[in-house]
């Protein structure tokens, strides 16, 4: 079968197409014929040697994929042959708090990932996908969508009528926008592109801020809320934007810290205390969270936003498209 592996974490040229024997499921495992995968910033960071966690040598990349069950091992009860499923980012985080070994079970990092024609997953490490979604759309869910759900619903406990701020128009931010609108929550969206902001408005963003033309975007957002501040920020910039996120939340507001796209900087813990801020680092989510999110997406017929679909042989070009930062929503690779 066709697959890719990352020979070294030295750049995109280290991605190598290979042929491997088709894997077979053992007890409690499921073989999935992968139809589509999607990319996350983490995948680029791993390839460039910039990821914060250890990564397996010669790893098959990517955490996100969707396809059809083609075989099941003994004692598998969750799915059957022919079911349409998506991978779970962490193969052993079923529910509750993550364990000490959870990070080691991350697809495309601690263990081989989804960028192959057939993969074997733990039966608790996959979920049935919403019936209204294509496999292409479902492939975008495992990391970005679940991260946004964990941030806003599991951590944020969103209530209709609140206001959140999302940074940029990548996968997590667009899913956060869609989840917030589904919940009756007002959204302030930031971007450096007026064209992308117009697309965010079409998805339901109520207020738009171009942070290039309005570098004090936190002050602009405070003005939008009448001086109160927002209830929650989906913080994907990291330390480079964290101080402004602290400024923009209301007293007692929440920040879900997800990424470090805006570089590194010092953080003043006194500001956290002054705002009585609730700050939490979000690392994707559990199988049970994924199942809850899919129920909500199914009921509300949420449609993931796919920026562009690349062929399997165009995998390196897909990575370069992500690296360029020109995308809106998710980048998909068709297997």
Order of alpha helices (4+ residues) and beta strands (2+ residues): beta-beta-beta-alpha-beta-beta-beta-beta-alpha-alpha-beta-alpha-beta-alpha-beta-alpha-beta-alpha-beta-alpha-beta-alpha-beta-alpha-beta
